[in-house]
C-alpha cells in the first residue's frame, strides 16, 4: 500500500515506493483478463467485430476507446465530420447495449472545453467525466476574500496551495441511462 500523500507531495515516491508500484502493477495486470486491440486506422466496424469476438469468448465487461474522434466511419458525400463523429458515438452506445458492457470513450475537447466534433457525444453518454488540470503557467493569484466567515478549523484553500494546483478535478454529469456507480442488476433467473 502506498499512501496518497507520497504520490502528491513534491519529490514523489522514494526508490522503494517505485519498486512497490512496479511489483503491484505486475501482480495486478498478470491477473486481469486484459486485451489490447491496436489496429492501424481503426474503423468502427473493426472495433465492433473485435468486441463481439471477445464477448463470445471470455466475455466483455468494459471496452475502452482511445480516442473517439480517431475512429473511422464510412462517410457519404453529403456527410460532414460532425455527422461522422455522431455516428461513432451512436455506434458505441448501441454496442454497449447489445453486448451489455460498459464503454469508456475518451474524447478530445475544443478550446472552449466542450466535447470536440459533435454534440451527439454528450447526448449519447450515460455519464460524462471531464478531467481538468489547472494551467501550470497561470500566475498565482492572491487569496480571495470569502463571502462568509471561515471556521478556524477549515483550511484556507487558495490557488497558492501547491496540492490544489496539481489536483485533477473530475466533474460527472448524470445522464439518462444506467448508473455506472452501481453494478448492473441481473434479470430474475439469470445465471
C-alpha positions as CSV (number, residue, x, y, z in Angstrom):
1,X,0.0,0.0,0.0
2,X,1.3,3.4,-0.9
3,X,-0.2,6.4,0.9
4,X,-1.7,9.1,-1.4
5,X,0.4,11.9,0.1
6,X,3.5,10.1,-1.2
7,X,2.2,10.5,-4.7
8,X,1.1,14.1,-4.4
9,X,4.0,15.6,-2.3
10,X,6.8,17.3,-4.1
11,X,9.5,14.8,-4.8
12,X,7.1,12.0,-5.3
13,X,7.9,8.4,-4.5
14,X,11.1,7.0,-3.0
15,X,13.0,4.4,-4.9
16,X,11.4,1.7,-2.6
17,X,8.0,3.2,-3.4
18,X,8.6,2.8,-7.1
19,X,9.7,-0.8,-6.6
20,X,6.4,-1.4,-4.8
21,X,4.4,0.3,-7.6
22,X,6.1,-1.9,-10.2
23,X,5.5,-5.1,-8.2
24,X,1.9,-4.3,-7.6
25,X,1.4,-3.3,-11.2
26,X,2.8,-6.6,-12.4
27,X,0.7,-8.6,-10.0
28,X,-2.5,-6.7,-10.9
29,X,-2.0,-6.9,-14.7
30,X,-1.0,-10.6,-14.6
31,X,-4.4,-11.5,-13.0
32,X,-6.6,-9.3,-15.2
33,X,-8.0,-10.7,-18.4
34,X,-6.9,-7.6,-20.3
35,X,-6.7,-7.5,-24.1
36,X,-5.3,-4.6,-26.2
37,X,-6.5,-4.1,-29.7
38,X,-4.5,-1.7,-31.8
39,X,-5.4,-1.8,-35.4
40,X,-3.8,0.8,-37.7
41,X,-6.6,3.2,-38.6
42,X,-9.4,1.7,-36.6
43,X,-12.8,1.7,-38.1
44,X,-16.0,1.4,-36.1
45,X,-16.9,-1.9,-37.8
46,X,-13.4,-3.4,-36.8
47,X,-13.9,-2.4,-33.1
48,X,-17.4,-3.8,-33.1
49,X,-16.1,-7.1,-34.6
50,X,-13.3,-7.4,-32.1
51,X,-15.6,-6.5,-29.2
52,X,-18.2,-9.1,-30.3
53,X,-15.5,-11.8,-30.7
54,X,-14.2,-11.0,-27.2
55,X,-17.7,-11.1,-25.7
56,X,-18.3,-14.5,-27.3
57,X,-15.0,-15.8,-25.9
58,X,-14.1,-14.8,-22.4
59,X,-16.8,-12.2,-22.0
60,X,-16.5,-8.4,-22.1
61,X,-17.3,-6.2,-19.2
62,X,-15.5,-3.0,-20.2
63,X,-14.5,-1.5,-23.6
64,X,-12.1,1.5,-23.6
65,X,-11.8,3.5,-26.8
66,X,-8.8,5.9,-27.1
67,X,-10.0,8.2,-28.6
68,X,-13.4,8.6,-30.2
69,X,-12.5,11.2,-32.9
70,X,-9.9,8.9,-34.4
71,X,-12.3,6.1,-35.2
72,X,-13.1,6.0,-38.9
73,X,-16.6,5.5,-40.3
74,X,-17.9,5.2,-43.8
75,X,-19.0,8.6,-44.9
76,X,-21.2,9.6,-47.7
77,X,-20.6,12.7,-49.9
78,X,-23.2,14.7,-48.0
79,X,-21.9,13.9,-44.5
80,X,-19.5,16.1,-42.6
81,X,-17.1,15.4,-39.7
82,X,-19.7,16.2,-37.1
83,X,-22.1,13.6,-38.5
84,X,-19.2,11.1,-38.7
85,X,-18.4,11.6,-35.0
86,X,-22.1,11.3,-34.1
87,X,-22.2,8.0,-36.0
88,X,-19.3,6.7,-34.0
89,X,-20.8,7.8,-30.7
90,X,-24.2,6.2,-31.6
91,X,-22.4,3.0,-32.7
92,X,-20.5,2.7,-29.4
93,X,-23.7,3.4,-27.5
94,X,-25.5,0.6,-29.5
95,X,-22.6,-1.7,-29.0
96,X,-22.7,-1.1,-25.2
97,X,-26.4,-2.1,-25.2
98,X,-26.0,-5.1,-27.4
99,X,-23.0,-6.6,-25.5
100,X,-24.3,-5.4,-22.1
101,X,-20.9,-3.9,-21.3
102,X,-19.7,-0.5,-20.2
103,X,-17.9,1.7,-22.8
104,X,-15.5,4.4,-21.9
105,X,-14.7,6.5,-24.9
106,X,-12.0,9.2,-24.5
107,X,-12.8,12.4,-26.4
108,X,-10.9,15.5,-27.3
109,X,-12.2,18.9,-26.1
110,X,-12.2,22.1,-28.1
111,X,-10.7,25.3,-26.8
112,X,-13.9,26.2,-25.0
113,X,-13.7,22.9,-23.0
114,X,-16.7,21.4,-24.9
115,X,-16.6,18.0,-26.5
116,X,-15.0,18.3,-29.9
117,X,-16.7,17.1,-33.1
118,X,-20.3,16.6,-32.2
119,X,-22.9,17.4,-29.5
120,X,-24.1,13.9,-30.1
121,X,-21.3,12.6,-27.8
122,X,-22.8,14.4,-24.9
123,X,-26.3,13.2,-25.8
124,X,-25.3,9.6,-26.2
125,X,-23.3,9.4,-22.9
126,X,-24.8,8.0,-19.8
127,X,-22.1,9.7,-17.8
128,X,-19.5,12.3,-18.8
129,X,-16.4,12.9,-16.8
130,X,-14.3,16.0,-17.6
131,X,-10.7,15.9,-16.4
132,X,-9.2,19.3,-15.8
133,X,-5.7,20.2,-15.0
134,X,-5.0,23.7,-13.7
135,X,-2.9,25.7,-16.0
136,X,0.6,25.5,-14.6
137,X,1.7,28.6,-16.5
138,X,-1.1,30.7,-14.9
139,X,0.3,33.3,-12.5
140,X,-0.5,32.7,-8.9
141,X,-3.3,34.9,-7.6
142,X,-3.6,36.3,-4.0
143,X,-6.1,34.6,-1.7
144,X,-9.7,35.5,-2.4
145,X,-11.9,37.2,0.1
146,X,-14.7,35.0,1.5
147,X,-18.3,36.0,1.5
148,X,-18.8,34.1,4.8
149,X,-16.6,33.9,7.8
150,X,-14.2,31.0,7.8
151,X,-14.3,28.4,10.5
152,X,-10.9,28.3,12.2
153,X,-10.7,24.5,11.6
154,X,-11.5,24.9,7.9
155,X,-8.3,25.1,5.9
156,X,-7.8,28.1,3.6
157,X,-7.8,26.8,0.1
158,X,-6.3,29.2,-2.5
159,X,-4.6,28.9,-5.9
160,X,-1.3,29.2,-4.0
161,X,-2.0,25.8,-2.3
162,X,0.5,23.5,-4.1
163,X,-1.6,20.4,-3.7
164,X,-4.6,22.2,-5.3
165,X,-2.5,23.2,-8.3
166,X,-1.7,19.6,-9.0
167,X,-5.0,18.1,-8.2
168,X,-7.1,16.6,-11.1
169,X,-10.7,17.6,-10.8
170,X,-13.5,15.3,-12.0
171,X,-16.9,16.6,-13.0
172,X,-19.5,13.9,-13.6
173,X,-22.7,14.7,-15.4
174,X,-25.5,12.2,-14.7
175,X,-27.4,11.5,-17.9
176,X,-30.3,9.2,-18.8
177,X,-29.3,5.6,-18.6
178,X,-27.7,3.2,-16.2
179,X,-25.8,4.5,-13.2
180,X,-22.2,3.3,-13.6
181,X,-21.5,3.5,-9.9
182,X,-23.7,0.5,-9.2
183,X,-23.3,-2.9,-10.9
184,X,-26.0,-3.8,-13.4
185,X,-28.8,-5.9,-11.9
186,X,-29.1,-9.5,-13.1
187,X,-32.6,-10.3,-14.5
188,X,-34.5,-12.8,-12.5
189,X,-33.5,-16.4,-13.4
190,X,-30.2,-15.3,-14.9
191,X,-27.1,-17.3,-14.1
